[in-house]
Amino acid sequence: MTAYSAVTAGEKDAESPLTVSLVSKLDLNPLAMAEYDDTSPDQPGRWKLIDETTVAAQTELDLVGMTTAYDTYMVEVVKCYHSSAQAIRGLVRRSVGSVWAGSTTYNADTDGKGAATGGDSGSTTHLDLSYTDNGPTSAAWAYSGLIYIHSPMDSAVSTQFSWNINYGVSGNFHGHDGQGTYRTAEALDGFRIYPAGGVNITGTARLWGLTN
């Protein structure tokens, strides 16, 4: 372990926000400043930002960078909306060949809230994040939420998903809680959010990895 030398108050930079009291506390716990520093080693149970994408009027919103370093990933959806009223969908990317998987290997079960609809989409070519319910078409009622992805890079198991998406349409609240699976056991390294019908999406999404 690296030797630690205590910092004295006299060594403190006059323009530094550190106070004499804080210097004393750091002497007692020299690791305190590094605990929330993104440049420090990953801490177990901590979310690490992997990728962030913002699009304006594009047909899809892609996030990549999933590796074996993390077992669980989270997609943070931030204020997204469509150019016309269409359902919200998701796809994964195969690690081998970097190909977006659009074959009939997904199952999803979505529960609707408020004015939303929901149900089991059965075997489909995508994840139905909002089932047949149409997403919003304006920033004022944009959708946000979280999508959890479990063991996407483990080629020995099928990848599992769970999500919560909330938004508004014509003044009504819509919400969807869902679960799904990508049934083929293979490594997956990306996730795509896109609207049905080939229309455009505007908004931001972030990919986080949970440190083991």
C-alpha positions, 0 to 999 in steps of 0.5 A: 500500500502506498505510504500516506503523508498527512497534509498540513494547513500550511501546505493548503493553497490560499485559493483552494476551497479546502478549509483547515477543518476539511484538511483535518478530516482528509488526514483521518480518511485520505481516500475520501476525495477519491471515493466519488472521482470518476478517474478513480478505480471503479467501486463495486455497486456503482454505475459507470457511464459507458456511452451517451447519444443525442439525436435530432430527427433521426430514425434511431438512437444507438448506444454501444460499448457493452463488455464483459466488465459489467453484468448489468447495464441500464439505459437512461432515456431522457426526453425523447419524442417522435416526428409522428405518433408511433410505438416505442421499440428497442433492438440489441446489437450482436457483438460478433459482426456488430449487426443489429438483431432484427430477427424473430428472437424477442419476447416482451410483456408490457403493462399499460398505465393511465390511457396507455395500452399493454399486453404480450407482444409474443415472438417479435423482431424487436422489444415493444417498449410501449406495446401498440401504444403510440409515443409522444410527438412533442418535447412538452410530453417527451418520454423518459425512463429506464431500461435494464439489461441483464448479462448481455455479453454472456454468450451462454445465456439469453439476455433479459430486460425490464423497463419503465417508460413514462410520457404524455399524449394529448394531455393524458398520462401514459406509462409502461412497465415491461419485461422481455428477453432476447432468446438467442444465447449470444453476446450483445454489445449495443442497444437501439431505441427507435419508433415504429413506422420508420419515423424520426426520434429526437432526444438523448439516451445514456448507457450505464454499467453497474460495477460488479 
